[in-house]
Amino acid sequence: MVGAGIAGTTTAHELALDGHEVVVFERRSTVAEVASFATGPLVAPGWTADWLGDQRRLRLPWATQGAGMRLPRLPPASEWPWLWQWSQAGRTERQTPAQQLVHRAVRYSQQRRQDIGAEYELDHDRSEGMLVLWRDDREADLAQAALNSLREADVAFKVLSAEQARALEPALHPETTLHGAVELQGEAVANCREFALLIRSESQRLGARFEFDTLVRSIAPQVDGRVELTLTPAGPEAESRNERFDAVVLCAGALCPPLLRPLGLRLPLRTVHGHTLSAAVREPLDAPLSAVLDARSGVSISRLGQRVRVAGGHYFGEPPAVPSKQALTLLYKVLADWFPGAMRLGGPKGSIQEWQAVRAAMPDGLPLLGATRQAGVWLNLGHETAGWAMACGNARVLADRLRGREPDIDLGGFAPQRLGL
Ligand SMILES: Cc1cc2nc3c(=O)[nH]c(=O)nc-3n(C[C@H](O)[C@H](O)[C@H](O)COP(=O)(O)OP(=O)(O)OC[C@H]3O[C@@H](n4cnc5c(N)ncnc54)[C@H](O)[C@@H]3O)c2cc1C
């Protein structure tokens, strides 16, 4: 396997559970160091819904407001066909089946994650239930399409009045107008990195081997159907070596395209970056009990044990060297709107973690999960907004397919074949 983010660690676990000999190669020195590090913790079925119908709108550099994909600068002409396809995939009439597939995948994953947690008695930060907040009646009206989509996918939710929402999250700022909310049920918040560390230990106990500081340079299919990986360990003296395997599963996130291009598999993958803020709870009475998602901005505020995490932003392309002030300002503003006293913002330098990372995105907004047309080469990547929420279920489905078993859930819509891969 290539990559030990949340997709790689959960897949390694399912494969080891099925009795495969698993080796995971990771170029970093431990698990969950890239997109899965300080990511948003939302895992509730339904949280990915297009709450105001503007999730797939393209926002030009000079636009100051609104959700959707922001273009920090005008992209070259060569990028417009991809962007056009991405924005069209969200059109209401086409959005429904794809959104519902994601809702089902997230729900299946929620169940799988809970089963794994109970089986191994995993102890990580998590909480039940979350609220999607509407600031005015227009937002409530716009959300009706998303609610219909949840109904059709059998996702449990409740529409709440402002009073009912404030009763569930008593620290919501009384001075910010709240029209109402949607409550999403079941496990809604979970710490991705903690889970990755725990599941790595369980996978190792089942016999999986993790080789860190090892870059997979290339993949070469062999005539006997096996695949040969060229591996380069870190260090000035280190020499590359080749190893052969029955199959390779690529969980390398945004870094997959160069590994697949020489095999004739051209991934239409683009990067979309976003940000999080994390800091210690200043005063528990002023902090969220679980999580809220501000429908207008798409920014979430979650409680992770003794910390609060604010997550959001959808910016096309690679991030700048340091997180942009403008992007972080939005997160601080939404935090101040809903939970002004929640985070310890002052204090010793470095007490606030400002983080940015890229999401790997496909033009139709769905991940790539399963075998490619190249024998022995499998994919689990391109999850864009919900790689953590889908991780445990997608890993189980991939493992079932690899051993020729019919999965519990039909995620055929995620198959790489749909993009000719
Ligand atoms: C701001 C933000 C907020 C988010 N909020 C949420 C949320 O609330 N809920 C949710 O479900 N999702 C959320 N996501 C998305 C989620 O973080 C990602 O979908 C998920 O972490 C992707 O996991 P991954 O394992 O595919 O990728 P990664 O975690 O990036 O792992 C890929 C790994 O592959 C390794 N690798 C790459 N190439 C090679 C190579 N050649 N050799 C060896 N190793 C290699 C990398 O080092 C890396 O460790 C958010 C993302 C962002 C940026």
The ligand as an SDF file (V2000), in Angstrom:
LIG
                    3D

 53 58  0  0  0  0  0  0  0  0999 V2000
   -9.5650   22.1590    6.0090 C   0  0  0  0  0  0  0  0  0  0  0  0
  -10.0640   20.7630    5.8240 C   0  0  0  0  0  0  0  0  0  0  0  0
  -11.1720   20.3290    6.5460 C   0  0  0  0  0  0  0  0  0  0  0  0
  -11.6620   19.0390    6.3650 C   0  0  0  0  0  0  0  0  0  0  0  0
  -12.7280   18.6290    7.1240 N   0  0  0  0  0  0  0  0  0  0  0  0
  -13.1710   17.3560    7.0100 C   0  0  0  0  0  0  0  0  0  0  0  0
  -14.2360   16.8770    7.8430 C   0  0  0  0  0  0  0  0  0  0  0  0
  -14.7720   17.6000    8.6930 O   0  0  0  0  0  0  0  0  0  0  0  0
  -14.6590   15.5990    7.6630 N   0  0  0  0  0  0  0  0  0  0  0  0
  -14.1050   14.7830    6.7050 C   0  0  0  0  0  0  0  0  0  0  0  0
  -14.5650   13.6550    6.5460 O   0  0  0  0  0  0  0  0  0  0  0  0
  -13.0830   15.2010    5.9340 N   0  0  0  0  0  0  0  0  0  0  0  0
  -12.6030   16.4630    6.0620 C   0  0  0  0  0  0  0  0  0  0  0  0
  -11.5710   16.8860    5.2680 N   0  0  0  0  0  0  0  0  0  0  0  0
  -11.0260   15.9820    4.2480 C   0  0  0  0  0  0  0  0  0  0  0  0
  -10.0600   14.9690    4.8550 C   0  0  0  0  0  0  0  0  0  0  0  0
   -9.1100   15.6310    5.6500 O   0  0  0  0  0  0  0  0  0  0  0  0
   -9.3510   14.2060    3.7290 C   0  0  0  0  0  0  0  0  0  0  0  0
  -10.3250   13.7370    2.7960 O   0  0  0  0  0  0  0  0  0  0  0  0
   -8.5850   13.0100    4.2610 C   0  0  0  0  0  0  0  0  0  0  0  0
   -7.7360   13.3810    5.3150 O   0  0  0  0  0  0  0  0  0  0  0  0
   -7.7620   12.3850    3.1290 C   0  0  0  0  0  0  0  0  0  0  0  0
   -7.0530   11.2890    3.6550 O   0  0  0  0  0  0  0  0  0  0  0  0
   -6.0310   10.4850    2.7590 P   0  0  0  0  0  0  0  0  0  0  0  0
   -5.5290    9.3620    3.5870 O   0  0  0  0  0  0  0  0  0  0  0  0
   -6.6620   10.1730    1.4460 O   0  0  0  0  0  0  0  0  0  0  0  0
   -4.8710   11.5270    2.4150 O   0  0  0  0  0  0  0  0  0  0  0  0
   -3.6040   11.9870    3.3040 P   0  0  0  0  0  0  0  0  0  0  0  0
   -3.9660   12.1100    4.7250 O   0  0  0  0  0  0  0  0  0  0  0  0
   -3.0230   13.1560    2.6140 O   0  0  0  0  0  0  0  0  0  0  0  0
   -2.6270   10.7480    3.1900 O   0  0  0  0  0  0  0  0  0  0  0  0
   -1.8900   10.4460    2.0230 C   0  0  0  0  0  0  0  0  0  0  0  0
   -0.5400    9.9200    2.4880 C   0  0  0  0  0  0  0  0  0  0  0  0
    0.1760    9.3900    1.3800 O   0  0  0  0  0  0  0  0  0  0  0  0
    1.5470    9.6850    1.5730 C   0  0  0  0  0  0  0  0  0  0  0  0
    2.2010    9.6010    0.2650 N   0  0  0  0  0  0  0  0  0  0  0  0
    1.8880   10.2980   -0.8550 C   0  0  0  0  0  0  0  0  0  0  0  0
    2.6810    9.9380   -1.8870 N   0  0  0  0  0  0  0  0  0  0  0  0
    3.5030    8.9850   -1.4100 C   0  0  0  0  0  0  0  0  0  0  0  0
    4.5530    8.2160   -2.0000 C   0  0  0  0  0  0  0  0  0  0  0  0
    4.8760    8.3410   -3.3080 N   0  0  0  0  0  0  0  0  0  0  0  0
    5.2310    7.3400   -1.2280 N   0  0  0  0  0  0  0  0  0  0  0  0
    4.9010    7.1760    0.0940 C   0  0  0  0  0  0  0  0  0  0  0  0
    3.9220    7.8760    0.7070 N   0  0  0  0  0  0  0  0  0  0  0  0
    3.2220    8.7560   -0.0440 C   0  0  0  0  0  0  0  0  0  0  0  0
    1.5150   11.0920    2.1500 C   0  0  0  0  0  0  0  0  0  0  0  0
    2.7270   11.3910    2.8140 O   0  0  0  0  0  0  0  0  0  0  0  0
    0.3360   11.0070    3.0940 C   0  0  0  0  0  0  0  0  0  0  0  0
    0.6970   10.6170    4.4030 O   0  0  0  0  0  0  0  0  0  0  0  0
  -11.0500   18.1710    5.4300 C   0  0  0  0  0  0  0  0  0  0  0  0
   -9.9150   18.5940    4.7250 C   0  0  0  0  0  0  0  0  0  0  0  0
   -9.4180   19.8680    4.9150 C   0  0  0  0  0  0  0  0  0  0  0  0
   -8.1850   20.3090    4.1630 C   0  0  0  0  0  0  0  0  0  0  0  0
  1  2  1  0
  2  3  1  0
  2 52  2  0
  3  4  2  0
  4  5  1  0
  4 50  1  0
  5  6  2  0
  6  7  1  0
  6 13  1  0
  7  8  2  0
  7  9  1  0
  9 10  1  0
 10 11  2  0
 10 12  1  0
 12 13  2  0
 13 14  1  0
 14 15  1  0
 14 50  1  0
 15 16  1  0
 16 17  1  0
 16 18  1  0
 18 19  1  0
 18 20  1  0
 20 21  1  0
 20 22  1  0
 22 23  1  0
 23 24  1  0
 24 25  2  0
 24 26  1  0
 24 27  1  0
 27 28  1  0
 28 29  2  0
 28 30  1  0
 28 31  1  0
 31 32  1  0
 32 33  1  0
 33 34  1  0
 33 48  1  0
 34 35  1  0
 35 36  1  0
 35 46  1  0
 36 37  1  0
 36 45  1  0
 37 38  2  0
 38 39  1  0
 39 40  1  0
 39 45  2  0
 40 41  1  0
 40 42  2  0
 42 43  1  0
 43 44  2  0
 44 45  1  0
 46 47  1  0
 46 48  1  0
 48 49  1  0
 50 51  2  0
 51 52  1  0
 52 53  1  0
M  END
$$$$
